[in-house]
Amino acid sequence: MKSDSCRLQFFQSGCCWSLSSCCWRGLSPSRLRWGVLSLSPIHSRGGGGVLGIIDLCLRVIMRAMWFCGGFHWIKVKGERAPPSEVPILTVAPHSSYFDAIPVTMTMCSIVAKLESQSVPVWGTLISYIRPVLVFRSDQHSRRKTVEEIKRRAQSGGKWPQIMIFPEGTCTNRSGLILFKAGAFIPGLPVQPVVLRYSNKLDTISWTWRGPGAFKILWLTLCQPHNSVEIEYLPIYHPSAKERENPALFASNVRRLMAEALEVPLTDLSFDDRDIILSHGPLRIHDYTSLLHFNQLLGQLGLKSGSRGGRLEEEARRAVKLQGDRLGLEDLAQFLSLPVTDTLRHVHSLFHQDGDGKIDVRHYVTALSTVQRPQKPLDTLKLAFQLYEEDSGGVTGDDLAVILEIMLGVKEVELAPLFLELEAQHTAKITYDELQCLIKKRPHFSVDCLSFKDHPRRGCIDQLNYCNGHNKDD
């Protein structure tokens, strides 16, 4: 039965590809760029013509494909507003590629990666619905994407509606993470859309950790029935304050959608994913404090994705300070920010000696860690540049502080590291020798360091004692 269903889905996908390809290839590059589809029947309500017939056929075939996948009944609540009234639909929670169901039912445009156009069958269909493409290799891609969304949203209905998943990544639907501001920057009314999958056995969620795409597909096809509900909530009209503040606009829409879903809000965001999923010899062991720091950066308007060369500039200025400690007002001047409660909170994270001042090198090291969590060696190299004098390396005390910040741990002790390097505790360590050791030891942070709540703390303490480096000496 399921094999027949799979074969039928492949056949229907082929039909979709053929129809969408014919329509897609028939459009000139200029028509693909500009919003002339509003003149064609494909996006008009009840229109006819060849494009209208193709559009209708695609919807029917896609609905039949979902039916064969176990989505026999798709419950729709509320009414979708026309593009002339609402140019943007915000959909949440985003948990799976099955969230494409409302896209195929409406043929709305979406925001998609450039690489998605090369996916067999689906890539042609995605191209057909005229996505807003994200060029990840372009450092200005985020700005260009927002500008394109704004341009289409302000076209007065000439473009088809854009269906945006503002979370920006898949979650397990247990709560709503922070929304990206792109859908809310135009300051125009949006229509929130919530998705519900009510099967007791969740085979839908495709998250950062867990079953892969093909396993999710297979498990879902094995379900006798898959339940999905799409609810169109009332149009949300932003206030004057929300039009001026997209973050506030996004936050209020998120709260409204969470209430409709009866799920909590969480302060995690898409940008936090790489921090949580860091791996390798210098993986983050406890990301709680770094996530909190990153959230405070967002509140200060210094979120990792929007800083550009700010990190390098602040690192150069930190080097010139030569370890001078900064009070709250000094830090505000260093960051070119006003003194606020949020900045005061950031200052307190690095305030250790009770003198009301911090070592700004600690801040820059933490900044580099959250900005590029998948490149810890770059952060380590930057930290050495902040601390070392005349390329002579850094002291053990300074290195312990650096590693505490990068790994999110406390009470780092370097006895196992010095033992590995066959060096004295008073010796300085250079970046080159530490980098060489890290590359040789895939579990460097566990094998060569000791810290609070270390997974093998007892064994390491015993090793330190046996080698004459008892921590109580």
C-alpha positions as CSV (number, residue, x, y, z in Angstrom):
1,M,0.0,0.0,0.0
2,K,2.7,2.4,1.0
3,S,4.9,1.5,-2.0
4,D,1.9,2.3,-4.3
5,S,1.5,5.6,-2.5
6,C,5.2,6.4,-3.0
7,R,5.0,5.6,-6.7
8,L,1.9,7.8,-7.1
9,Q,3.7,10.7,-5.3
10,F,6.7,10.4,-7.6
11,F,4.3,10.4,-10.6
12,Q,2.5,13.5,-9.3
13,S,5.7,15.3,-8.5
14,G,6.8,14.6,-12.1
15,C,3.5,16.2,-13.3
16,C,4.1,19.2,-11.1
17,W,7.6,19.6,-12.5
18,S,6.4,19.4,-16.1
19,L,3.6,21.9,-15.6
20,S,5.6,24.4,-13.6
21,S,8.6,24.0,-15.9
22,C,6.6,24.9,-18.9
23,C,5.2,28.0,-17.3
24,W,8.5,29.0,-15.7
25,R,10.5,28.6,-18.9
26,G,7.9,30.6,-20.8
27,L,8.6,33.7,-18.8
28,S,11.3,36.1,-19.8
29,P,14.0,37.3,-17.3
30,S,12.4,40.7,-17.1
31,R,9.0,39.2,-16.3
32,L,10.7,37.1,-13.7
33,R,12.2,40.1,-12.0
34,W,9.3,42.5,-12.0
35,G,5.8,42.2,-10.7
36,V,4.0,41.6,-14.0
37,L,2.3,38.4,-12.9
38,S,-0.4,40.6,-11.4
39,L,-1.4,41.1,-15.1
40,S,-1.6,37.4,-15.7
41,P,-4.5,35.1,-14.6
42,I,-2.2,32.9,-12.6
43,H,-2.4,35.1,-9.5
44,S,-5.8,36.7,-10.1
45,R,-8.8,35.4,-8.3
46,G,-10.9,33.2,-10.6
47,G,-8.8,34.1,-13.7
48,G,-8.6,32.0,-16.8
49,G,-6.2,31.4,-19.6
50,V,-3.3,29.0,-20.0
51,L,-1.5,30.2,-16.9
52,G,-4.6,30.0,-14.8
53,I,-5.2,26.4,-16.0
54,I,-1.6,25.5,-15.1
55,D,-2.0,27.1,-11.7
56,L,-5.2,25.1,-11.0
57,C,-3.7,21.9,-12.2
58,L,-0.7,22.3,-9.9
59,R,-2.9,22.9,-6.9
60,V,-4.9,19.8,-7.6
61,I,-1.9,17.6,-8.2
62,M,-0.1,18.9,-5.1
63,R,-3.3,18.3,-3.0
64,A,-3.5,14.8,-4.4
65,M,0.2,14.2,-3.4
66,W,-0.4,15.3,0.2
67,F,-3.5,13.0,0.3
68,C,-1.3,10.1,-0.7
69,G,1.1,11.1,2.0
70,G,-1.6,10.6,4.6
71,F,-2.9,14.2,4.8
72,H,-6.4,13.1,3.9
73,W,-8.2,16.1,5.4
74,I,-6.6,19.5,5.7
75,K,-8.6,21.6,8.1
76,V,-8.6,25.4,7.3
77,K,-10.0,27.9,9.8
78,G,-10.5,31.5,9.1
79,E,-10.2,33.2,5.8
80,R,-7.2,34.3,3.9
81,A,-7.1,38.0,3.0
82,P,-6.5,39.1,-0.6
83,P,-3.0,40.4,-1.6
84,S,-4.5,43.9,-2.1
85,E,-5.3,44.0,1.7
86,V,-2.4,42.0,3.2
87,P,0.8,41.5,1.2
88,I,2.5,39.4,3.8
89,L,1.4,36.2,5.6
90,T,3.4,35.3,8.7
91,V,3.3,31.5,9.4
92,A,4.4,29.7,12.6
93,P,5.5,27.5,14.1
94,H,7.9,26.3,11.4
95,S,8.8,22.7,12.2
96,S,9.1,20.7,8.9
97,Y,9.2,20.7,5.2
98,F,5.6,19.6,5.5
99,D,4.9,23.2,6.2
100,A,4.9,23.6,2.4
101,I,1.3,22.4,2.5
102,P,-0.2,26.0,2.9
103,V,2.3,27.2,0.2
104,T,1.1,24.7,-2.4
105,M,-2.5,25.4,-1.5
106,T,-2.1,29.1,-2.0
107,M,0.8,29.4,-4.5
108,C,2.2,32.3,-2.4
109,S,5.7,33.4,-2.9
110,I,8.2,32.5,-0.2
111,V,11.7,33.4,1.0
112,A,14.1,30.7,-0.1
113,K,17.8,29.9,-0.4
114,L,19.3,30.3,-3.8
115,E,20.3,26.6,-3.7
116,S,16.7,25.5,-3.4
117,Q,16.2,26.2,-7.1
118,S,18.6,23.3,-7.9
119,V,16.5,20.8,-5.9
120,P,15.1,18.3,-8.4
121,V,11.3,18.8,-9.1
122,W,10.8,21.0,-6.1
123,G,13.3,23.6,-7.3
124,T,11.2,24.2,-10.4
125,L,8.1,24.6,-8.4
126,I,9.8,27.0,-6.0
127,S,11.0,29.1,-9.0
128,Y,7.4,29.1,-10.4
129,I,6.0,30.8,-7.3
130,R,8.6,33.5,-7.6
131,P,10.5,33.4,-4.3
132,V,12.5,36.1,-2.7
133,L,15.9,34.5,-3.1
134,V,18.6,34.6,-0.3
135,F,22.2,34.6,-1.6
136,R,24.1,33.3,1.4
137,S,27.4,33.9,-0.2
138,D,26.6,37.6,-0.5
139,Q,27.5,39.5,2.7
140,H,24.8,42.0,1.8
141,S,22.1,39.3,1.2
142,R,20.1,40.1,4.4
143,R,19.8,43.7,3.5
144,K,18.8,43.0,-0.1
145,T,16.3,40.4,1.0
146,V,14.6,42.9,3.3
147,E,14.6,45.5,0.5
148,E,13.0,43.0,-1.9
149,I,10.3,42.0,0.6
150,K,9.6,45.7,1.2
151,R,9.4,46.5,-2.5
152,R,6.9,43.7,-3.2
153,A,4.9,44.4,-0.1
154,Q,4.4,48.0,-1.2
155,S,3.4,47.2,-4.7
156,G,-0.3,47.5,-3.9
157,G,-1.2,43.9,-4.7
158,K,0.7,43.6,-8.0
159,W,2.9,40.9,-6.6
160,P,1.5,37.7,-5.1
161,Q,1.4,37.5,-1.3
162,I,4.6,36.5,0.4
163,M,4.3,33.7,2.9
164,I,7.1,34.1,5.5
165,F,8.1,31.8,8.4
166,P,9.5,34.6,10.7
167,E,11.2,32.1,13.0
168,G,13.7,31.5,10.3
169,T,14.4,27.8,11.2
170,C,12.6,24.7,12.2
171,T,11.6,24.0,15.9
172,N,9.7,21.2,17.7
173,R,6.6,23.4,18.1
174,S,6.9,23.4,21.9
175,G,7.2,27.2,21.9
176,L,7.7,30.2,19.6
177,I,11.3,31.5,19.2
178,L,12.1,35.1,18.4
179,F,10.8,36.3,15.0
180,K,13.1,37.9,12.5
181,A,12.2,41.4,11.6
182,G,12.1,41.1,7.8
183,A,8.4,40.6,7.4
184,F,7.7,43.5,9.7
185,I,10.1,46.2,8.3
186,P,7.6,47.4,5.6
187,G,5.3,48.4,8.4
188,L,2.2,47.1,6.5
189,P,-0.6,44.9,7.9
190,V,0.2,41.2,8.1
191,Q,-2.0,38.2,8.5
192,P,-0.8,35.7,11.1
193,V,-1.2,32.0,10.1
194,V,-0.8,29.2,12.6
195,L,-0.1,25.5,11.9
196,R,-1.1,22.6,14.1
197,Y,-0.1,18.9,13.7
198,S,-2.2,16.9,16.2
199,N,-1.0,13.4,15.7
200,K,0.0,11.8,19.1
201,L,3.2,10.4,17.5
202,D,5.2,13.3,16.1
203,T,6.8,12.2,12.9
204,I,6.6,15.8,11.4
205,S,9.2,17.8,13.3
206,W,12.6,18.1,11.5
207,T,14.8,20.0,13.9
208,W,18.5,20.7,14.4
209,R,19.0,17.4,16.2
210,G,17.0,14.2,15.5
211,P,16.0,12.1,12.5
212,G,17.0,13.2,9.1
213,A,14.8,14.3,6.2
214,F,14.3,10.9,4.6
215,K,13.6,9.2,8.0
216,I,11.0,11.8,8.8
217,L,9.4,11.3,5.4
218,W,9.4,7.5,5.8
219,L,7.9,7.6,9.3
220,T,5.2,10.1,8.2
221,L,4.3,7.9,5.2
222,C,3.9,5.0,7.7
223,Q,1.2,6.8,9.6
224,P,-2.3,5.8,8.7
225,H,-3.4,9.4,8.9
226,N,-1.6,12.8,9.3
227,S,-3.6,15.6,10.8
228,V,-2.9,19.2,9.9
229,E,-4.8,22.4,10.6
230,I,-4.2,25.8,9.1
231,E,-5.8,28.8,10.9
232,Y,-5.8,32.3,9.4
233,L,-6.0,34.7,12.2
234,P,-7.5,38.3,11.9
235,I,-5.4,40.8,10.0
236,Y,-2.9,42.6,12.3
237,H,-2.7,46.3,11.7
238,P,0.4,47.9,13.2
239,S,0.3,51.0,15.3
240,A,2.4,54.0,14.6
241,K,4.9,52.9,17.2
242,E,5.1,49.4,15.7
243,R,5.6,50.8,12.2
244,E,8.6,52.7,13.5
245,N,9.9,49.7,15.5
246,P,9.8,46.4,13.5
247,A,11.2,44.5,16.5
248,L,8.2,45.6,18.6
249,F,5.8,44.8,15.7
250,A,7.3,41.3,15.4
251,S,7.2,40.7,19.2
252,N,3.5,41.7,19.4
253,V,2.5,39.4,16.5
254,R,4.5,36.6,18.0
255,R,2.7,37.0,21.3
256,L,-0.7,36.9,19.5
257,M,0.2,33.7,17.6
258,A,1.5,32.1,20.8
259,E,-1.8,32.8,22.5
260,A,-3.7,31.2,19.6
261,L,-1.4,28.2,19.7
262,E,-1.4,28.0,23.5
263,V,2.4,27.6,23.6
264,P,5.0,29.7,25.6
265,L,7.4,32.2,24.2
266,T,11.1,31.6,24.3
267,D,13.9,34.1,23.9
268,L,15.9,31.8,21.7
269,S,16.5,32.9,18.0
270,F,17.8,31.5,14.8
271,D,21.1,33.1,15.5
272,D,21.5,31.1,18.7
273,R,21.4,27.8,16.8
274,D,25.1,27.8,16.0
275,I,26.0,28.5,19.6
276,I,23.9,25.6,20.8
277,L,25.2,23.3,18.1
278,S,28.9,24.1,18.4
279,H,31.2,21.1,18.2
280,G,34.8,20.1,17.9
281,P,37.8,20.4,20.2
282,L,36.7,23.8,21.6
283,R,32.9,23.2,21.6
284,I,30.8,25.2,24.0
285,H,30.1,23.0,27.0
286,D,27.5,25.3,28.8
287,Y,26.0,27.8,26.4
288,T,23.6,29.4,29.0
289,S,25.7,32.4,29.7
290,L,26.7,33.0,26.1
291,L,23.0,32.7,24.9
292,H,22.1,35.3,27.5
293,F,24.9,37.6,26.4
294,N,23.8,37.2,22.8
295,Q,20.2,38.1,23.7
296,L,21.5,41.3,25.5
297,L,23.5,42.2,22.3
298,G,20.2,41.9,20.4
299,Q,18.5,44.3,22.8
300,L,21.4,46.7,22.3
301,G,21.1,46.4,18.5
302,L,24.4,44.6,18.3
303,K,23.1,41.2,17.2
304,S,25.8,38.9,15.7
305,G,24.4,38.9,12.2
306,S,24.4,42.7,11.8
307,R,27.8,43.9,13.1
308,G,30.0,43.6,10.0
309,G,33.5,44.8,10.9
310,R,32.6,46.0,14.3
311,L,34.3,43.0,16.0
312,E,37.7,43.8,14.4
313,E,37.4,47.5,15.2
314,E,36.6,46.8,18.8
315,A,39.5,44.3,19.0
316,R,41.9,46.9,17.7
317,R,40.7,49.4,20.3
318,A,40.9,46.9,23.1
319,V,44.5,46.1,22.3
320,K,45.4,49.9,22.6
321,L,43.9,49.9,26.1
322,Q,46.5,47.4,27.2
323,G,44.3,45.8,29.8
324,D,43.0,49.1,31.3
325,R,39.7,48.4,33.1
326,L,36.5,50.2,32.1
327,G,33.6,51.4,34.2
328,L,30.0,51.4,33.0
329,E,30.3,54.9,31.4
330,D,33.6,54.0,29.9
331,L,32.1,50.8,28.3
332,A,29.2,52.9,26.9
333,Q,31.8,55.3,25.3
334,F,33.8,52.3,24.0
335,L,30.6,50.9,22.3
336,S,29.3,54.3,21.3
337,L,26.0,53.5,23.2
338,P,24.0,55.3,25.8
339,V,24.0,54.0,29.4
340,T,20.9,51.8,29.7
341,D,19.7,49.0,32.0
342,T,20.6,46.5,29.3
343,L,24.2,47.9,29.0
344,R,24.5,47.8,32.8
345,H,23.5,44.1,32.7
346,V,26.2,43.4,30.0
347,H,28.7,45.2,32.2
348,S,27.8,43.1,35.2
349,L,28.5,39.9,33.3
350,F,32.2,40.7,33.2
351,H,32.4,42.5,36.5
352,Q,34.4,40.2,38.8
353,D,36.8,42.1,41.2
354,G,34.2,44.3,43.0
355,D,35.8,47.6,41.8
356,G,33.0,48.4,39.3
357,K,35.2,47.9,36.3
358,I,35.7,45.2,33.7
359,D,38.5,44.1,31.4
360,V,37.1,44.9,27.9
361,R,39.2,42.1,26.4
362,H,36.7,39.7,28.1
363,Y,33.9,41.4,26.4
364,V,35.6,41.2,23.0
365,T,36.4,37.5,23.5
366,A,32.8,36.7,24.3
367,L,31.6,38.8,21.4
368,S,33.8,36.8,19.0
369,T,32.6,33.6,20.5
370,V,28.9,34.3,19.9
371,Q,29.5,35.9,16.5
372,R,31.4,32.9,15.1
373,P,30.8,29.9,17.3
374,Q,31.7,27.5,14.5
375,K,35.2,29.1,14.2
376,P,36.6,28.8,17.7
377,L,40.2,28.9,16.5
378,D,39.6,32.3,15.0
379,T,38.4,33.5,18.4
380,L,41.3,31.9,20.1
381,K,43.8,33.6,17.8
382,L,42.0,36.9,18.3
383,A,42.2,36.4,22.1
384,F,45.9,35.8,21.9
385,Q,46.3,39.0,20.0
386,L,44.5,40.8,22.8
387,Y,46.5,39.4,25.6
388,E,50.1,38.6,24.4
389,E,52.9,41.0,24.4
390,D,55.5,41.0,21.7
391,S,54.3,37.7,20.4
392,G,55.6,36.0,23.5
393,G,52.5,34.1,24.2
394,V,50.0,34.4,27.1
395,T,50.2,33.4,30.7
396,G,48.3,30.5,32.1
397,D,46.0,32.8,34.1
398,D,45.0,34.7,31.0
399,L,44.6,31.6,29.0
400,A,42.3,30.1,31.7
401,V,40.1,33.2,31.5
402,I,40.0,33.0,27.7
403,L,38.9,29.4,27.8
404,E,36.3,30.0,30.5
405,I,34.6,32.5,28.3
406,M,34.9,30.5,25.1
407,L,33.7,27.2,26.6
408,G,31.1,28.8,28.9
409,V,32.6,27.0,32.0
410,K,34.1,28.1,35.3
411,E,37.2,27.3,37.3
412,V,39.4,26.2,34.3
413,E,42.6,24.6,35.5
414,L,45.5,24.0,33.0
415,A,47.4,21.3,34.8
416,P,46.5,18.6,32.2
417,L,47.4,21.1,29.4
418,F,50.9,21.9,30.9
419,L,51.4,18.2,31.4
420,E,50.6,17.5,27.7
421,L,52.9,20.3,26.6
422,E,55.6,19.2,29.0
423,A,55.8,22.8,30.2
424,Q,56.1,24.6,33.6
425,H,53.1,26.3,35.1
426,T,54.9,29.6,34.9
427,A,55.6,29.3,31.2
428,K,53.8,31.3,28.6
429,I,51.9,29.5,25.9
430,T,52.0,30.6,22.3
431,Y,49.1,30.4,19.9
432,D,51.0,28.1,17.5
433,E,51.8,25.4,20.0
434,L,48.3,25.5,21.4
435,Q,46.8,25.3,18.0
436,C,49.0,22.4,17.1
437,L,47.9,20.5,20.2
438,I,44.2,21.3,19.6
439,K,44.4,19.9,16.0
440,K,45.9,16.7,17.4
441,R,43.3,16.2,20.1
442,P,39.8,16.1,18.8
443,H,38.5,16.1,22.4
444,F,40.9,18.8,23.5
445,S,38.6,20.6,26.0
446,V,37.8,17.3,27.8
447,D,41.2,15.7,27.6
448,C,43.5,18.6,28.3
449,L,41.5,20.9,30.6
450,S,39.9,20.6,34.0
451,F,36.9,22.8,34.9
452,K,33.9,22.8,37.1
453,D,31.4,20.1,36.2
454,H,33.9,18.4,33.9
455,P,32.5,15.1,32.7
456,R,35.6,13.3,34.0
457,R,36.5,15.7,36.9
458,G,37.4,12.9,39.3
459,C,39.8,11.3,36.9
460,I,41.5,14.6,36.2
461,D,41.8,15.6,39.8
462,Q,43.5,12.3,40.5
463,L,45.8,12.8,37.5
464,N,46.7,16.3,38.8
465,Y,47.5,14.9,42.3
466,C,49.6,12.1,40.9
467,N,51.7,14.5,38.9
468,G,52.3,16.8,41.8
469,H,49.8,19.5,40.7
470,N,47.2,19.1,43.4
471,K,44.9,22.1,43.2
472,D,45.1,22.6,46.9
473,D,48.9,23.0,46.9
